[in-house]
Amino acid sequence: MNRGHDIIIAPASPPGRGARAMIRLSGHDLDPLIQHLFGRPLTPRELARCRLRLSPAATVSTQTLALHTLTLPVLAMSFSAPRSFTAEHVLEIQFPGHPALIERLLRELLDLPKDALCGRAMRLAEAGEFTRRAFLAGRIDLTRAEGIAATIGAESDAQLQASSMLRQGRLGHWAESLVDRLANLLALVEAGIDFTDQDDVSPIAPAALDAGLAEIQQQVRDLTARSRAWSTLDALPWVVLVGPPNVGKTTLFNALLGYERAVTAPIAGTTRDVLCEPLRLHAADGEAEVMLVDLAGLERPETALQQAAQDAAHRAIQRAELLLWINDRTTTEASMDATTALGGDMTGRPTLRVQTKTDLSGSRDDVDVAVSAMTGQGVDVLQERIAGRLRDRAVALSGQVLALQPRHAEALQLTADQLDAARALLDDQRAAAALADMELIAEPMRAALDALGALGGQISPDDVIGRVFATFCVGK
C-alpha cells in the first residue's frame, strides 16, 4: 500500500494550552471530508467561521469528558492543490487551545467513517511529513526544508537569521546554478566518450574545461570562506556579570537586555541560579550577539543552597570569555579582592570593571564604565565596550553570511576535492587540442556533481533525505 496517498493529520501548534490551537490535514481531494465536517464547501484561502459537531462523551487519555454532543466553534481554511505548501489539498482547523480538545478532535477525525474519506486512509503524520511532501512535490528544495526545521528550533537571533537564509533558498539556489553549469561541462566530456564516431560531435577542449572547472571551484571556495559553521551559532561567547551580592548585577542584567528577565529585590542573595539570555549588541560595524549571564553574588557559603549557587557561579566564570566585574560606590578595594578570591581562578580573563547605581552616588575613578541601570545612563556605552572587547568572537548578525550545517560543509568539501582531482588530470593537457583520458576525468566530475546536487536535493540519496526530515516535529 502506498502510504503517500494517505490523508495525513497532525497538530500544527505548539503543545500545551494557548488561545488557539490548529490541526492540519493534507491529502488528495478533501472536499468530501470538508462537506462531512462542516455541511458545506469552503472557498479556497478564505478563513471561514464554522461549527464542528463532535460526538457524545469520549475518553481522552485517562480523562473522560462527560459531555453530550458538543458543537465546537472553529475557524477553517482550505488550500486547493497544487496551490498549497504540500501541493495537495490542505485543510487547517483552528479552535480553542485546550490540550483535551486537541486530542479529542484528533481522535474524532481519525475515527471518521470511510465514506467521509472516499475510502482512503487517514493517519497521523510522521515527523516532517508535511515538509517531505512539499519537497517531493518540488515546492521546496532540501536546504529550504532544513531551514524550516532550523527556524522551529532557533533559540537566538543569530540562529533565526541563519535559518531564514536557508528557508529562503539562498544555498539551494546557489547550488542549483552550479549543478547546471557542472552538468553541462560533464555532458561535453561524456559526449567525447559516447559519440567518438560522430563527426558532428566535438568534445570540449582541455583549456576550456579547465577554465570552467576553475570558475566553479573558486565559487565553492568563496562561499566556504564567507560562511561559518552552524555549530558557532550554538556557541555564543559568554559575558558573565560577577561581583559581591546586592551591587545591582541582576538589575543591570535586565537593563542590558531591555526587559525584565529576572526578578530583582533589595535583599542580598535574590539570584541563586545561573541565568542566560542572548544579547544583541549594536556596534559601528554592524550587529552581533553574545550570551549574557547573571550569577549569584560571590560570597562565602553558609548553607547547602548557597554552596550550590556558588558552585554554579564558579562553573559559569570558567566558561566566560568576558567578565563584567560589578561594584557600586560602597565597594572597597579590600572587599573586591576578597570577592575575587571567592570567584576562583579568573587570571588572564578579559574583564571590564563596571560601577552601578551612579544615580545614587557619584562615579568612581577606578572603573571602565559607570552606569545606572535604573535611569539607563551608561548602558549604551557598556554595550559598545562589550562589543569592542568581543569583536572577533561575537556572532555577527549579518544577513549575507551563510551558516553551514555539517551536511553542507561535507558536500562543499567533497565538491572542492573532486574538482581538484579533475583539474589535476588536466595538468599535462591544457595546451592539447583534444582531451585524453576522458573517462578518468569524468569520474571525479560526476562525484563533484553528486555532492553539489545533494545540497539542494536535486541529486540526493534517500538516506540523506530521510535524515533531514527525521529532525522535524510531526505537524510540520
N, C-alpha and C positions, 0 to 999 in steps of 0.2 A: 504493500500500500504506500502511495506517495504522500508522506506527511506534509509536503509543501503545498498540497491542495486543501489542507485543513483550514478551518477558521481558527485563528488564534486570539486569545483574550488574556489580558493581564492588567493589574492596577498600573496606572501611569503616573501616580502621585506618590510622594514620599510616605513611608509607613508612619502610623501614629494618627493622632487627632489633628484636625485642621478645619478651616472654614469650608473648604471644598475638597472633595476627592474626585478622581477621574479614573474610569475604566476605558481601555482602548481595545477595539476589535479590528482585525484585518482579515480579509478573505475575498473570494470572488463572488460578486453579486450578493450583497447583504440586504437587498430590497425586501425579500420575503421576511427576513428576520426583523427588519425595521417595521414593516406592516404589522407583524405579530406583536411586537413590543408596544408600539405607540398607536396602533389603529389607523395610521395614515402614513403616507410617504414624507420624506424630508427633502427640502430643497438643498442641493449640494452647497456647502460652505456657508450656510445660513444657520446661525445659532437659534435653535427652536426651544421654546418652553413646552415641556411635555409632562405628563403624569404617567409614571410607570407603576403598573399594578403588580404587587408581589403576592405570592401565595400565602395561605394562613401559616400559623406558627411553624417555625423551622428551627432546627438546632444549629447553633453557630459555635464551633469549638466545643467547650463544655457548658456553654451558657444557652439555655433555651429561651427564646424570645416568645413570651406568651402573648402574641398579638393575633388579632383576626386579620383578614385580608387588609394589606397595607397599600395605600396609594402614595407613592413617593414622588415629590416634585423634583424634576431633573431638567438640566439643560443638555440638549443633544445636538451634535453636528456631524454631518455626513460628508465624506470626501469621495468623489467618484473616481474609479480607475480610468485612465492611468494618472490622473492629476492629484496624486496623494503621495505621501512620503514613501510608502511601500510599493507604489504603482498598482496597488489593489484597491478594492472598495474598503474604506476605513470608516468606522463609527466610533465617536468619542462621547461618553456619557459622564456628565458632571452632576454631583449630588452632595448633600451634607457629609462632611468628612469625619464620620464616626467609624472606627475600626470594625464594629459589629455590622454596620450597614454595608461596608465594603465586602466583607466576607459573605454576608447573606446574598448580596446582589450577584457576586461571582458565582455562588452556588446555584442560584436561580437560573442564571444564563447558561451555565454548563449543563443543567438538567432540562433544558428546553427539549420539547419533542422533535423528532427527526423531520416532521413535515414543516416545522418552522425554519429548518435549515436546508430544505430541499434535499434531504437525505445525506447531507455532508456532515462530517465530524467537526465538533468544536472541542478544543482542548486549551489548557494553559500554555502560554508561550514559553519557549525555552529562553535561557539567558541570551539577550541580544538578538532575539529572532526578528523583531520588527526591523532593526537596522540591517540584519543579514538579508532580509527580503529586499530592502531598498538597494543594497549592494548588488545582489544577484539580478535585480531588475535594471541595473545600470543607472540608478538615480544618484548614487554617490560612489566614489572610489574608496579604496581601503584606508587611505590616510584620513579621509573625512570621517569614516566610521570610527577610527581611533580618536579623532578629535572630539566626537560626541561623547565617547566613554571618558576621555580626559576631562572634558568640561564638567561632567557629572561628579567626578572625583576631585575636582580642583579645590584646594584649600587656601590659596593665596592669589593675589592679583597677578603675580608672575605666571602661575600655572594657568589662570584664566586666559591671559593674553596668548600664551603659547598654544593652548588647546584651541583657542579661537582661530589661530592661523592654520592649524591642521583642519579644523572644521570648515574653513572657507576654501580649502583645497589648494593652498599655496604650494605645498610639497608635491601633491598629486599632479597638479598642472605642470610644474617644472619637470617632474619625472616623465610625464606623458610626452612632452615635446622632445626630450632626449631619446626616449624609446623610439619615437617616429624616425628621428634622424639616424640613430644607430641601426634600426631595422633596414632603412634604405641603403646604408653602406654595406650591411651584411648581404642584402639581396644582390647588390652589384658583384660582390665577391663570389657568392654562390652561383650567380649566372655564369661565371667563368668556369665553374666546376661542372655544372649540369648541361651547359649548352656549348661546349667547346667545338662541336661540329657545325655550329650555325654561323654562317658568315656575317649575318647582320647583328650578332650579339658581341659587344665589346666589353670585356671586363674592365673594372676601374683600374687606373694607373696607380702604381705603388705610391707615388708622391701625393696624389690626390687623396688616396685612402689614409695615408699617414696624417695629412693635414686635417681631414675630417675627424679622425680619432683623437688627435691632439686637442682640437677645439672642444670636443665632448669631455675629454679628460680634464681640461682646465676648468670647465664649468662645474664638474664634480668637486674638484679641489676648492674652487671659490666658495661653493655652498658649504662644504665642510668647514672651511676656515671661518666663515661668518656665522656659524651655528654653535650651539652649546649642547652639552649632554643633558637629557631630560632630568637625570639624577641631580643636577645642580639646582634645579628648581625646588627640590625637596630639602636642600641643604642651605637654607638662608643663614648667613652669618649671625651669630648670637650677640646681641648688645645687652649686657646684663647690668641692672641697677643694683649697686652694692653700697652698704653703709650700715650704721647702727640703727636700732629701732627708732621709730617716731621722728624721722627727719624729713618726711614727705616723699618717700620713694614712690609709693603707690599713687599718690595724688599726681606726681609728675608723670608716672606711667600712663595714667588716664589722659593727662593733658597732651602728651606726645601723640597718643592715638587719636585724640579728638573726640572721644566719647568715654562714658563711664564703664569701663570693662571690669573694674574691680571695686569692691566695697572699701570705703575709707572711714576712719574714725580717729578721734584724737587720743585713742588709747594705744599704747605701745603693744606690739605683737598682734595687730589685727591680721596681717598677712602671714599665713603659715605655709602655704603651698607655693610651688613654682608656677607662675602664670606666664604664658607665652602667647604673643599675638604678632602677626605680620604688621610691619610699619612701613608705609610708603614715604620715601624721602624725596624732596624736591631740591634739585641742585642745578647749577648753571648749565651743566652738560646733559641734563635730562633727569628722568625719574629712576629710582632704584628702590629695592625692597630689602629689608633686614627683618630678623626676628627679635622683637623687643621682649625682654624677660624681667619680671619682677620677682623678688625673693623676700623671704623673711629677713628682718634686720639681724645682723650678725651680733650674737651675744653668747655668753656662757650658759649652756642649757642647765636647767634645774629639774626638769621633768622629762619623761619619756617622749611626750609630744614635742617639746622644744628640741630635744635631741634629733627627732625625726626631721623636723623643719630645718635644723642646721645641716644635717647630712645632705638633704636635698639641695640646699643652697650651695654647699661645697661642690657637689657634682655639677651644678649649673655653672659655677665660676670656672671650673676646669674646662668647660666646653666653650667659654666665652672667647670671642675674637676682639671684643672691645668692652672694657669695664667703664661704667659711669659711676664714679666714686661720689656718693651723695652725702652732703653735710649741710648743716644750717649755721646760722651766726653763732650759736651757742657751742658748737662742736670745737673742742680744744685739740691741739696737736697731740697731746698725750692720749686722749680718748680715740683719736683717729689711728694712732699707732697700735693701740690695744685692739681696736676693731680689725685692723689689717692682720694682726697675728691670729685672730679668731677665724679669718677667712681662708687660712691655709696658704698654699704656695701660689701667689699672684705675681711672682717675679717675672719681669720681662713682658707682661701682658700690656697691650696698649690701653691707656687709661685717660679719661677726661675727668677732671675734678670739677664737680658741679655744686654750686651753692643754691639751696632752695629758700623759699619764704622771704624773698627780698622785699615783699610788700609789708612785712612786719618789722624789718630792720634793714640797715644798710648792707651793702655787699662787701665781701672780704677781698683782700688783695692777693691771696694765695690760691685762687681758683681759676679755672679756664673759662667757665661760663657761669653767670649768675642769672637765676630765673625765678619767676613767681608763677607757680602752676595755677594759682587762683586767678590772677589777672591776665596770664598769658605772656607777660613780659619776658623776653629772652628765649622763649620756647622755639621760635623760628631759627634763632641763632644757634641753639643747641642742635637742631636738626641738620643745619648746614655743616656744623662741626663734625657730627657723626658721619655724614655723607663724605666729607673730606677725608676722614680717617680710614673709611672703608671703601674708598673709591674703586679699588681693584677687586674687592671681594663681594660687594653688594650685588644682588641680582638685578641687572638693568631691565627696566620695563620698556623695551623698545619694540614697537610694532613691526620692525623689519628683521628681527633676529629670530631665526627658527630654532626651536628646541627639538633635538632628535631623540626619539626613543631608541632603545638598544637595537631593535629590528632595523630601524632606518640606518643607523650608523654602520651596522654589519653589511647591509646591502650596498651602501655607498663605498665602503672599504673594498668589498669584493669587486664592485664595478671598476674602481681605480686599479686594483691589482690585475684584473683580466685585461684591461686596456693597456696597462704596462706590458703585459706578456705579448699582446698582439703587436704592439709597436716595436718590441724587441725583435720580433721575427722579421720586421720590415727594415731593420738597421742596414742590411747589406744590399738592399734592392731599391732604395728610394729613387736612384737615378735610372733604374731599368725602365724599359718601355712596357713590360708586362709583368704581372705577378707570378712568382713562383711559390710553390708550397701553399697553394690556396686553401687546401683542406686544413693544414696546420694553423693558418691564420684565422680561418673561420671559427675554429673551436673556441678560443678564448673570447672571440666577439660574441658568440652565442651565449657563453656564460655571463658576460657583461650585460647582454640584453635581458637575460633571465633575471639577473639581480636588480636591474633598473625597473623591469616590469613588475617585480614583486613589491616594489614600494607602493604603487597605487593599485595593485591587484589586477593590472592588465594581463600579466603573466604570473600566476601565483598558484603554488601547490595547495591542495585542500587543507593540509595540516597548518599552514600559515594562516589561512582564513579562519580555521577553527580556533586557533589560539587567540586571535584578535577578538572574536565575538564572545569567547568564554569569559572575558573580563566584564561584560555588561550585567546590569540587573535585568530582571525578566520583562519589565514594562517598556523597554527601550529597543 
